[in-house]
Amino acid sequence: MQLTTTSMNIDSTHLTSIPEVNHQEEKENDEKIEDNLSSSKTNKVLSHSPSPSPSPRLPPPSSSSIPPDRILNQKFHVAALTGNLNILQELLTKSHLPIDCRDKENSTALLLSCARGHYSCVEYLLINNADPNARRITGASPLYFAVLYHHTRIVELLLNKYKAIVDLSTFDGSTPLHVACEHGFTDIVQLLINSQANINAKMNDGTTAIMLACQNGHLSIVQMLISTKQCNISIQRLDGNTTLFLIVQYGHESIFDYFIETIDDIKDLMDFAREDGATPLFKACQKGYDSLVKKLLKYKPNLGLLKNGESVCRKKN
């Protein structure tokens, strides 16, 4: 996902919007169509809710109609967004702006610089006591955006020197660890683990970090999470999905093999059913993953009728 880059004047009433991440919406939409489930609840997306839509752009008012502090605030935020350290310094030292002044999205200059990866601006703002845990209206923090856009040096600075709160979540419950695991940012995942991130934190729909790593096929991150000895792979999402189900659903056989070799009680997950009645074996049969079917059968999963009245042996349409 790229930052929206809309040019603007300091007189504009709208600062550039920074979109939130949307977890795997396209993948889940494909699954919805394929499964032909009966209700939107059954098809619950494992995703971030999108950021509120930006308001339509309005004609900029004249400078005389905008209070001076608002003009300066906007100039300050644009400098943070574009990485203009000289302007940031000038406005702080000469105009004495509050370092954590907010824009219409409740963003601070620090959050904007973190999102764009302007390390020198981030460092300067933090040295001058910018709040490392300030949050937008969506709940996103400077750390969250530094993780989302893979600015590793900024993540390290926030965590190690300024002790940013590692598990601050957005309004849908997504933490920085969720984002890093989804996108496969191995270096950042390690930094977050070192800072005692909650490995089993759940989004509002029950999604955990390892679910996102498994769904997206990030084997190295799965290995890192399992190696902490804290990762609970038995957690079910609100729609009944488990880590094992997601591995099978997306055909990530290398991760499946790692689970078999590493996790002693893997057999206990074989018959965990999603809320529509589908089990891992059912999904592997439906998808035509012959190799995974053979490996699942070794654990003697249920071959009879599932709770939805279907069988893993039904013919594929």
N, C-alpha and C positions, 0 to 999 in steps of 0.2 A: 504494500500500500504506500502510495506516495502522498506527501504533504500537498495540500492544495496551495498553489502559489498564485495568489491574486494580487496584482500591484495595487497600491493605494497611496493616497495623500494623507498627510497628518490631519487634514480636515475631515476625512471620511468618518462616518459614524459606525463603520463595521470593520473590525480587524479581521485579518485572514483567519478562516476557520481551520482547526486541526481536527481531522476526523478520528473517531475512535475505531479500533480494530473490530472486525466482524468475523467471529470464529467460524470458519468452515461452512459458510452459508451455502455456497455452491455445491459442495459435497452432499450436505444434508438435503438440499432440494432434489438432487438426483436420486437419493435414497427414497424420498417421499414419493416420487413418481413411480419408481420401480416397485416399491412395496405395495402401493395402492391401498394405503391404510384408510381407515374409515373416518378419522377425525383429526383435527389439527392438534389436539392434545396428544394423541398417539404419536404424531410426527414431530414432537417437540424438538426444536433446534438446539444444539449444544453451542450456543453462541452468545457473543456480546450483543446486547441490544444496541442499535446504532445511535450515534450522538443525535440530539435533537436537530432537526433540519434548520439550517441558518435562515434568518429572515431575509425576504427579498431585499436586494440592494436599493436603497433610497437615494434620491439626489442629495449630495452633500450640502448641508446648510452653510451659510456664509460664516466666515471666521468670527464676525462680531456677535453672532448668535450663540457661540459656544463659549462656556466659561473658560478662562485661561488655564485652569488646572486640568480641564478635560483635554484641551489641545496638547498640553505637555504630557499628560498621561498616555495619550495615543502615540505621541512621538516616541515616548519611552518604550512602549510595547513594540512599535515598529523597529526600533533599534535593536531590541532583544531578538526579534524574529529574524532580522537580516544580519545579525552579528556585528553591528556597528558599536564597538566598544567605546570609541571616543564620545559618541553621543550619550551613551549610558553614563559615562563618567561625568560629563558636563552637566547633565540634568540632575544627577545626584548631588554633585558638589556645589553647583551654582543656584539651581532652582529648588534644591532641598525637597525633591519629590519623595513620598513614602516609597520605600523600596518594594513593598508588596502591594502597591496599588493594583486594582483589578480592571479587566476589560469586561465586555458584555457577557462573556462566557465564564467569568470569574477567574480567568487565567491571570497569573502574575508574570512578570518579565522572566523570572527564573524558569517557570514552566515552559514558556515559549522558546527560550534559548536551549533548554534541554531537548525539546522536540526537534529542533533544527540542528542540534549537534555543535553549537558554538561554544567550544570548551572554554576559551578565554573569557567570554561573557559570563558563563556559568560560574567560573572560579571567582571572578570579580564580584558578582552578586552575592555569592555565598560568604566571601570574606567580609562583605559589608552587611552581613546578618539577614540576608533573604531567608525566608522560611523554607527549609527543604521539604516540608510536608504540606505545603499549601495545596489546595485541591480545587479543580474546576467544578462546574455545576454537575458534571457527570461523575465526580469522585476521583478522577484521574489526578495523579500527583506528578511532580517532576521526575521521580524515579520511574514511574509507570511509563511516561513518554520516552525517557532515555532508553528504557528496555525495548519498548515497542519499535523504535527506529534504530536499534542496535548500535547505540553510542556507548561502547564498552568503557572507555576512559571516564565518561561522565558518570556512568553507573558506579564504577569503582570509587570515584571521588565522593559521590553522595553516600555510599554505604560505609566506606572505610574512614573517611575523615569527618563527615558531617552527620553520620549516624541516622540517615533517613530511615523512616519506619518501613521495614521490608515488606510487610503484608497489607499495606493500605490498598483497599480495593475500590473498583469503580461501582456504579450503582447496580450492575448485574452480578457483583461478587467476584469479578475477575481481579486477580492479583498480578504483580509483575512476574511471578513464577509461571502462572498460566500462560502469559504472553510469550515468555522466552521458550517455554516447552513447545508451544504450538508452532513457533517459527523455526525451531531447531537451533537456537542461539546457545551453543554448548558453553562458550566462554562465560556468558552471562548467567546461565543456569548454575555454573560452579560458584560464581560470586554470590549468588542468592542463597545457595545451600550453605556456603561458608558464613553467611550472615544470619543463619538460623531461620530461613524462610520456612513457613509451615508447609511441609511436603503434601499434606492431605487436605489443604484448604479447598473448600467447595465453592463453586459459583452458585448462583441462585437455583439453577436447574440440577445441581448435584455434580457437575463436571469437576474432575480433579486434574491436576497437572499431568499425571501419567496417562490419563485418558487422552489428552490432547497430543502427547508425544507418541502414543501408540497409534492413534488415528492417522497421524501424519507420517508415520514410518520412521521416526527419529530414534533408531536403535541406540546410538551412543548416549542419548539423553535418558532413555529408558534404563540403561545400565547404570547411569549415574544415580538416578532416583532409587532404584532397587538397592544399590550398594550402601545407601544411607541406613538401611535396616529399619527405616521408619515408614516406608511406603505401604499403604493398605490397598491391595489390589482387589479386595472383596467389596469395596464400596459400589453401590448401584446409583446411577443417575435417577432422576425422578421418573423418567420413562422406562426404567428397568435396565438400561444399557450398563454393561460392565466393561472393564478394561479388556478382558478376553474377547468379549463379543465384538468390540471395535477393531481389535487386531484381525479377527476373522473377516469381519464385514469389509474391510479394505484390503484384504489379501496380503498382509505383511508377514510372510512366512518366516523370515529371518527373526522377527521379534517373537513369533510363536515358538520357534525352536529355542530361543533364549529362555523363554518362560518355562518350557518343559525341562530344560537342563538346570534351571536355577531355583525354581519355586517348588517346594515339597508338596504343598497342598493344592496343586493346580487342578487335580481331579474334582475338587469340591465346586469349581466354577463351571464345569462342563454343562450342567443343566440349568444354570441361571437363565431365566427367560426374560426377554423384554416385555413391556406391558401389552404388546400385541400378540404375545405367545411365542415369538421366535426365539430359538436357542442358537448357540454358536454352530452346532451341526446343521440345523435347519438353514441358516444363512449360508454356510459353506456349500451345501447342496444346491441351494437356489442360485448361487453365483457360479456354480460349476468349478469350484476350486478342488479338483480331484485329489491333489496331494494333501491339502489340509483335511479333507474328509477322511482320508486313510489314517492320518495322524490322530484325528479326534476319535475315530472308532476304536483305537487302542485303549481308550479310557472308558469304554463301555457306556457311552451316553444313552439317554432315552431314545429308543427307536419307535416307541408307540405314539399314540395321539398326544399332541401338545394341548395346552390349556385352551387354545383357540380352535381346537377340533381338527387341526391339520396334522399331517405326518411328515417327517423328514424324507420319507420315501415317495412322496407325491411326485407326479410328473411335472416337469417344468413347462409352462405354457410358452 
